[in-house]
Amino acid sequence: MTDRVQGPASYFPSIERKYGQPMQHWFDLIADRLDQPHMAVVSFLKDTHGMGHDHANAIVAHQLAKKKVAK
């Protein structure tokens, strides 16, 4: 039995397919914005890169959670 990916990371394969970039590209793109409010970073991805809300939210949520754990 294999564990199924859950949470924001479950969106990553479809994000890579739809936008043609590896996840690291998106992580790098928002790295210097993670001190901004969550929805501001989501809006940046949506407005600047034409990303859908769910995909943008998944990227931001994943990176903010990762940042929180690192503290």
Secondary structure, 3 states (H helix, E strand, C coil): CCCCCCHHHHHHHHHHHHHCCCHHHHHHHHHHHCCCCHHHHHHHHHHHHCCCHHHHHHHHHHHHHHHHHHC
